Structures are given as C-alpha cells and as structure tokens.
Amino acid sequence: MSVSTPIHRSRYLVLGSGLAGLYFALEVADRGPVTILTKHRAESSNTRWAQGGISAVFSGDDSSNEHVEDTLLVGAGLCDRDMVVHAVEKGPGLVRRLAERYGVRFDRVNGDETAPFELGREGGHSRRRVVHHRDMTGAEIERALLAAAHAHPNITVHEHHTVIDLLSWTKVDGSRGCFGVYALNNRDDRVEAFVAPLTVLATGGAGRVYRYTSNPSVATGDGIAMAYRIGATVANLEFMQFHPTCLYHADANTFLISEALRGEGGILRRGDGSDLMAGRHAMASLAPRDVVAREIDAELKRAGVRCVYLDMTHLDPEFLVERFPAIHARCMSVGIDMRKDPIPVVPAAHYMCGGVVVDKYGRTDTPGLLAIGEVAMSGLHGACRLASNSLLEAVVLASGAAEIADDFARDAPEIVSPWNEGTAQNSDEAVMVSANWEELRALMWNFVGIVRSDKRLERGRRRVELLREEIAEYYWKFRVTRDVLELRNIALVGHLILECARMRKETRGLHYNIDYPETLPEFAHNTMVDKRTGPRASDHKLIT
C-alpha cells in the first residue's frame, strides 16, 4: 500500500560522506542548500580507513610526466591518458587547498608547519610523492572536512539513512534523468523521499562483496547497483584490487597494513625468512599491488600456509613508531611488535577500479546524476590502481563536479509518488538474509577472487543468479531493512563483476584468468554494461 512519504528538498543531494562527497558539498554550499545522506555515522566511510595518503607531485626530483607514466604503467593499457594527465596536473593545487582552506594537517618536513610536505613512497611509484598524515591520512581528511561541513549553514547531514533507489524518469522520446532518492530512515524504519535537481553518488566501493576485505561494513556497492538499476552505464568491474597486506590474526578483522610500510623499506618474506619478491619483479616488495597480491596468493596455495610476513625489523624502531603509530598500536594490541616481529599478512579485497562511467567532471550518462570517488570509473586507474591515486581521484572528480554541477542539474518534479510497499509484511525469516549474505561473499571470494578461470566464473554465475532470485522474492515480500537493501545491492554488484569478468578473455592488471594467461591487444578496451544495451566493449571515450 502507499503511505504518506515525507519529502525533503534541496538544491544538491549528496549520497555519502567521505572525501568526495564532503569536498563537493563544501565547494557548492555557498550556492544553495546541500543535503548529505549517509547510512551510518557521518565519519563511517572508506576515506576514514585510508592510511597511505594522496599522491601528488611536490618534489624537485619528480615531475608530472613521471607520475603520469607510473599511473599508465600500473594501469596496464586501460587508463584514459587525458584523465590521468588532468588528475596529475590538478593534484598539487587540490592538496594545498585541502590543507590551507579546510585545515587538513598533512605531515611537514621535520614537523615544521611552514616546511614542505613530507613525502612517502608506495608500490608502483618511481618517486616519493605520497602526501600523508602519519598512517592515518584518511581519518585526518575526514576530521577536517566533516568539521567544515558541520559548520556550514547550508549543509545538512542526515545520518542512518539507507538509500533504497534513485528517483528517475524516462520519456517516450528516450530522454532520461535522476531527481533524488527514496531512503529508509534506519532509526524509525520510515521511508522518506529526498528530491533535488542534482544527485551526487559518492557512495564508495564494494569490498564487502567479498568474504575478506579491508573495507568497513558500509562498502556494499550501493551506488553502482542503484545507478545500474536506472539505466546508467557501469564498467570494468572485473578489476577489484586486492590489497596484498592485511593483518592476519584472529582478532584483527583484516586490519590494513599500509603499502607505505613497504615504501619505507619493508620486505615481504616467506615463513622461512626468504625474500618472497626477489626475482619476481624489478621493484621487488614495492611492485604494484596486482603483482604482489598474486605472488602472495600463489605462495599460500603452493606452501599450504595461511600467511606470509612483512618484515620491518631491520628499520629504526623509533622511526617505525613515529611514522606508523596506528599500525604499531593495532599490531601491539594483538601481541605483534613490528620493531621485533615480522607482521603476518594476507591479501583482501580493497578497492574497486571500475564503477559508474563518468567523464573528468563526474558526469554520468544519466542527466541529473553525478558520480565521484570510488563509485566512479573515470579512466584514471585502468586495469589496476596506482597506490594513493584513490584519494587523488576523489578530490579531482569532486572539484570538477562542483564546477559543472549547475549545468548538469535537471528540474525536479513538484509531485513525487509516495513510497508503495504493496502487501509487504515484517519479516520473520531474517536468517535467510544472513545466510545469503555469507554464501554470496564466500562464492565471490572462491570463484571471482585473485585468480580466476572460465570454470570458476561459470560456477559463480550460476550460484549468484540463484541467490538473486531468492533475494528478489524476499525484497518484494517483506518490508525493507538496511540488511536487505545491502544484500540486494551486493548480489547485483556480484552479478555485474561476473558479467565483466566473463567478457575479458585475457589476463590484464587485476584480472588474472589462468585459461588466458597472456595480455592481448584486442582486449585493450573497457568492459561496459547497462540495462538498455547489455554487455559491450568500448574504447576510452566513455561519455560523449
């Protein structure tokens, strides 16, 4: 049945409260009211957990050309060079703006606030160019931007609101548009409508699609799923980046061990102490993430062991504590002193390089809908992301989106249909949700993980489709809850990952298929999917 649905209106509607969403909101707030929706607390975003930093050229022995070439090399032939150049050139100015306008406390040389930024190095980088705040860069960015957002009179943050679906229209002439969302208020289980001329997806990634992930519980691919359902194009979802080094311990909950540790000289070792990456790559333990993750995965399978080790014991103990205080404290809490003990590590799903297809301003192919941050596929990352280019992309897309926001907006309708729950009842079968959640994440890990094959992908496809049928039946039969909405979204994203992976009959970047071990020039294209035309290949010109 239809019930009275509260309707909230604003000029800009932002879904997500990480770096991308907050930066966009702050940049447009002087123009009109901004509403930010977040399904948990405002600080509960992937940004908060970003340890390493944001990559940008500040050193005299570095150059934009070198940053561009490092990005292209790691991206394995699928980066959009124009987007890479755009992001690299915009990066230094935006990092300064984060520090000077919004008060982000990036580390400075010798701790002197007037000194240049202290620069770290991570995997795939030929130079030191990672601007950071110790090993808590994301948390510091989140702190500063949230403080600025809460202080701005035109920004309203609604916590504990889970978006159900995007509001959209399609006319007989084929024109389409987005004008807001239905959202579930998790505090009172009431469905509300949020309407705006412009909706901005800043919902983050999809790591929770996999059993083992470094991502927080909110990373369930909601933005990708919702955008796909209203007809927006998504692409390159086969390229899920598995971070090579998450802490392996029963009490650690896959805590991330930053790549910056390897940037400062950490060495990956087998259980017998031998160097895992020696002879495997020219950059050894600082090789790109796809290479290192595969080598660790192969070692676990070859030796039948549960983890490998990251050795920091040869470095200055005082430096380790000063440079990596959060990682040191977390390791100590489970009885590991990285000054004396190698850190046990395993790979885990970390970052989605694909997403909703956008241009360098965050424009999707659906008028009124922008996508920025990890939810977006801009062409910056290609088949594998260069370390610390994620926060760079988030702020570059957010800045660009703020520039064109009013040009891309569409008038929202005066009348919005109330939420119709039909004959849905309260569920007495919540066990089905938890069981399907666990089964889906397990099969994605087993069949669409670091190493794939055609047989694994086909088995994964069949099982995911069965689960999607069960989930759809449950969704329409019972009243919506946050758990059901997230399950519905990760099932769709799992399906889309499989669709993209099955199209790519080669090995490239993060997609490693043992049936096709070579990288083939005929597959140097994007794998794109939308509801209107289905799966297809495309060149780098994503939005026209």
Backbone hydrogen bonds, N-H to C=O, Kabsch-Sander energy under -0.5 kcal/mol:
donor,donor_aa,acceptor,acceptor_aa,energy
3,V,419,W,-1.5
8,H,193,A,-2.9
10,S,195,V,-1.8
11,R,33,P,-1.3
12,Y,33,P,-1.8
13,L,198,L,-2.4
14,V,12,Y,-0.5
14,V,35,T,-3.3
15,L,200,V,-3.0
16,G,14,V,-0.8
16,G,37,L,-2.5
18,G,202,A,-0.5
22,L,18,G,-2.6
23,Y,19,L,-2.6
24,F,20,A,-2.3
25,A,21,G,-2.3
26,L,22,L,-2.5
27,E,23,Y,-2.0
28,V,24,F,-1.5
29,A,25,A,-1.4
31,R,28,V,-2.2
32,G,28,V,-0.7
32,G,29,A,-0.6
34,V,154,N,-3.4
35,T,12,Y,-2.8
36,I,156,T,-3.0
37,L,14,V,-2.7
38,T,158,H,-2.2
44,S,41,R,-1.7
45,S,43,E,-1.8
49,W,45,S,-0.6
49,W,46,N,-1.2
50,A,47,T,-1.9
51,Q,49,W,-0.6
54,I,131,V,-2.4
55,S,388,S,-2.5
56,A,129,R,-2.6
58,F,56,A,-0.7
62,D,59,S,-1.5
67,H,63,S,-1.9
68,V,64,S,-2.8
69,E,65,N,-2.6
70,D,66,E,-2.5
71,T,67,H,-2.1
72,L,68,V,-2.6
73,L,69,E,-2.4
74,V,70,D,-2.2
75,G,71,T,-2.1
76,A,73,L,-1.1
77,G,72,L,-1.0
78,L,75,G,-1.4
80,D,379,G,-2.9
81,R,79,C,-0.9
84,V,80,D,-2.4
85,V,81,R,-2.9
86,H,82,D,-2.2
87,A,83,M,-2.7
88,V,84,V,-2.6
89,E,85,V,-2.4
90,K,86,H,-1.9
91,G,87,A,-1.8
94,L,90,K,-1.9
95,V,91,G,-2.5
96,R,92,P,-2.2
97,R,93,G,-1.9
98,L,94,L,-2.3
99,A,95,V,-1.8
100,E,96,R,-3.5
101,R,97,R,-2.2
102,Y,97,R,-1.3
103,G,99,A,-0.7
104,V,98,L,-2.3
106,F,104,V,-1.5
107,D,132,H,-3.6
109,V,116,P,-2.4
111,G,108,R,-2.2
112,D,109,V,-1.8
113,E,111,G,-0.6
115,A,112,D,-1.9
118,E,107,D,-2.5
120,G,130,V,-2.6
124,G,286,L,-1.9
125,H,122,E,-1.9
129,R,120,G,-1.5
129,R,127,R,-0.7
130,V,120,G,-2.4
131,V,54,I,-2.5
131,V,129,R,-0.8
132,H,118,E,-0.7
136,M,133,H,-2.8
137,T,51,Q,-1.3
138,G,50,A,-3.5
139,A,48,R,-0.5
140,E,136,M,-1.9
141,I,137,T,-2.5
142,E,138,G,-2.8
143,R,139,A,-2.3
144,A,140,E,-2.3
145,L,141,I,-2.6
146,L,142,E,-2.4
147,A,143,R,-2.0
148,A,144,A,-1.9
149,A,145,L,-2.5
150,H,146,L,-2.9
151,A,147,A,-1.3
152,H,148,A,-0.7
152,H,149,A,-0.9
155,I,152,H,-1.5
156,T,34,V,-2.6
156,T,154,N,-0.5
158,H,36,I,-3.4
158,H,156,T,-0.5
159,E,157,V,-0.7
160,H,40,H,-1.9
161,H,38,T,-2.1
162,T,184,L,-2.5
163,V,161,H,-0.6
164,I,182,Y,-2.9
165,D,182,Y,-1.1
167,L,180,G,-3.4
169,W,177,G,-2.1
171,K,175,S,-2.5
174,G,171,K,-2.2
177,G,169,W,-1.6
178,C,367,P,-2.0
179,F,167,L,-2.3
180,G,167,L,-0.6
181,V,194,F,-2.5
182,Y,165,D,-2.3
183,A,192,E,-3.1
184,L,162,T,-3.5
185,N,183,A,-0.6
185,N,190,R,-3.1
186,N,160,H,-2.6
186,N,184,L,-0.9
187,R,160,H,-0.5
188,D,185,N,-0.9
189,D,185,N,-1.9
190,R,185,N,-0.8
192,E,183,A,-3.1
193,A,6,P,-3.1
194,F,181,V,-2.6
195,V,8,H,-3.3
195,V,193,A,-0.5
196,A,179,F,-1.8
198,L,11,R,-0.7
199,T,368,G,-2.7
200,V,13,L,-3.1
201,L,199,T,-0.6
201,L,370,L,-3.3
202,A,15,L,-2.3
202,A,200,V,-0.7
208,R,219,A,-2.4
209,V,206,A,-2.0
210,Y,207,G,-1.9
211,R,441,R,-1.3
213,T,211,R,-0.5
214,S,349,A,-2.4
215,N,349,A,-0.6
219,A,216,P,-1.7
220,T,218,V,-2.0
221,G,205,G,-2.0
225,A,221,G,-2.2
226,M,222,D,-2.8
227,A,223,G,-2.5
228,Y,224,I,-2.2
229,R,225,A,-2.1
230,I,226,M,-1.1
230,I,227,A,-0.5
231,G,228,Y,-1.8
232,A,227,A,-2.4
234,V,529,V,-2.6
235,A,355,G,-2.4
236,N,527,T,-2.6
239,F,236,N,-1.5
240,M,238,E,-1.4
241,Q,239,F,-0.6
241,Q,351,Y,-3.7
242,F,240,M,-0.5
243,H,241,Q,-0.7
243,H,348,A,-2.3
246,C,244,P,-0.6
246,C,346,V,-2.7
247,L,255,F,-3.7
248,Y,344,P,-2.8
249,H,247,L,-0.9
252,A,249,H,-1.9
253,N,249,H,-0.6
257,I,245,T,-2.4
258,S,256,L,-0.7
261,L,258,S,-1.6
262,R,259,E,-0.6
263,G,259,E,-1.8
264,E,260,A,-1.4
265,G,262,R,-1.4
266,G,261,L,-2.2
267,I,311,D,-1.9
269,R,309,Y,-3.5
270,R,274,S,-2.6
273,G,270,R,-1.9
276,L,268,L,-2.1
276,L,274,S,-0.6
277,M,268,L,-0.6
278,A,275,D,-0.6
280,R,277,M,-2.2
281,H,277,M,-0.9
284,A,281,H,-1.9
286,L,283,M,-2.6
287,A,284,A,-1.9
292,V,288,P,-2.2
293,A,289,R,-2.9
294,R,290,D,-1.8
295,E,291,V,-2.0
296,I,292,V,-2.4
297,D,293,A,-2.6
298,A,294,R,-2.7
299,E,295,E,-2.1
300,L,296,I,-2.5
301,K,297,D,-1.9
302,R,298,A,-3.0
303,A,299,E,-2.6
304,G,300,L,-1.0
305,V,300,L,-0.8
308,V,345,V,-2.2
309,Y,269,R,-2.7
310,L,343,I,-2.7
311,D,267,I,-3.3
311,D,309,Y,-0.6
312,M,310,L,-0.6
315,L,312,M,-2.0
320,L,316,D,-2.0
321,V,317,P,-1.8
322,E,318,E,-2.1
323,R,319,F,-3.1
324,F,320,L,-2.4
328,H,324,F,-2.5
329,A,325,P,-2.3
330,R,326,A,-2.4
331,C,327,I,-2.7
332,M,328,H,-2.6
333,S,329,A,-1.8
334,V,330,R,-0.7
334,V,331,C,-1.2
335,G,332,M,-1.7
336,I,331,C,-2.8
337,D,335,G,-0.5
338,M,336,I,-0.8
340,K,337,D,-2.4
341,D,337,D,-3.7
343,I,310,L,-2.9
345,V,308,V,-2.8
346,V,246,C,-2.0
348,A,243,H,-1.7
349,A,212,Y,-2.5
350,H,241,Q,-2.8
351,Y,241,Q,-1.9
353,C,239,F,-2.3
353,C,351,Y,-0.7
355,G,235,A,-2.1
356,V,375,V,-3.0
357,V,233,T,-2.5
358,V,377,M,-1.9
359,D,363,R,-1.0
362,G,359,D,-2.1
364,T,369,L,-1.5
368,G,408,F,-1.2
369,L,366,T,-1.8
370,L,199,T,-2.6
371,A,362,G,-2.3
372,I,201,L,-2.8
375,V,372,I,-0.6
376,A,373,G,-1.8
377,M,356,V,-3.0
378,S,376,A,-0.5
383,A,75,G,-2.6
384,C,381,H,-1.6
387,A,123,G,-0.8
389,N,386,L,-2.0
392,L,388,S,-0.6
393,E,389,N,-2.3
394,A,390,S,-2.3
395,V,391,L,-2.0
396,V,392,L,-2.3
397,L,393,E,-2.9
398,A,394,A,-2.0
399,S,395,V,-2.2
400,G,396,V,-2.4
401,A,397,L,-3.0
402,A,398,A,-1.9
403,E,399,S,-1.3
404,I,400,G,-1.4
405,A,401,A,-1.0
407,D,404,I,-0.7
408,F,404,I,-1.7
409,A,405,A,-0.8
410,R,197,P,-2.4
421,E,1,M,-2.3
421,E,419,W,-0.6
424,A,421,E,-2.2
425,Q,477,K,-1.7
432,M,429,E,-1.8
433,V,429,E,-0.6
433,V,430,A,-0.6
434,S,430,A,-1.6
435,A,431,V,-2.4
436,N,432,M,-2.5
437,W,433,V,-2.4
438,E,434,S,-2.1
439,E,435,A,-2.3
440,L,436,N,-2.7
441,R,437,W,-2.0
442,A,438,E,-2.0
443,L,439,E,-2.3
444,M,440,L,-2.0
445,W,441,R,-1.8
446,N,442,A,-2.4
447,F,443,L,-2.6
448,V,444,M,-1.9
452,R,512,Y,-3.0
457,L,453,S,-2.5
458,E,454,D,-2.3
459,R,455,K,-2.4
460,G,456,R,-2.6
461,R,457,L,-2.4
462,R,458,E,-2.2
463,R,459,R,-2.0
464,V,460,G,-2.6
465,E,461,R,-2.2
466,L,462,R,-1.6
467,L,463,R,-2.1
468,R,464,V,-2.6
469,E,465,E,-1.8
470,E,466,L,-1.8
471,I,467,L,-2.8
472,A,468,R,-2.5
473,E,469,E,-2.0
474,Y,470,E,-2.1
475,Y,471,I,-2.8
476,W,472,A,-2.0
477,K,473,E,-1.4
478,F,474,Y,-2.2
479,R,425,Q,-2.6
485,L,481,T,-2.4
486,E,482,R,-2.5
487,L,483,D,-2.3
488,R,484,V,-2.7
489,N,485,L,-1.9
490,I,486,E,-2.8
491,A,487,L,-2.1
492,L,488,R,-1.6
493,V,489,N,-2.7
494,G,490,I,-2.5
495,H,491,A,-2.0
496,L,492,L,-2.3
497,I,493,V,-2.7
498,L,494,G,-2.1
499,E,495,H,-2.2
500,C,496,L,-2.3
501,A,497,I,-2.7
502,R,498,L,-2.6
503,M,499,E,-1.0
504,R,500,C,-1.0
505,K,503,M,-1.1
506,E,504,R,-1.3
507,T,518,E,-2.3
508,R,511,H,-2.5
510,L,383,A,-2.3
511,H,508,R,-2.6
512,Y,510,L,-0.8
513,N,511,H,-0.6
514,I,452,R,-2.8
514,I,512,Y,-0.6
516,Y,513,N,-1.7
520,L,518,E,-0.6
523,F,520,L,-1.8
524,A,521,P,-1.7
525,H,523,F,-2.2
526,N,538,S,-2.8
528,M,526,N,-0.7
528,M,536,R,-3.2
529,V,234,V,-2.9
534,G,530,D,-2.6
536,R,528,M,-2.5
538,S,526,N,-1.8
542,L,540,H,-1.5
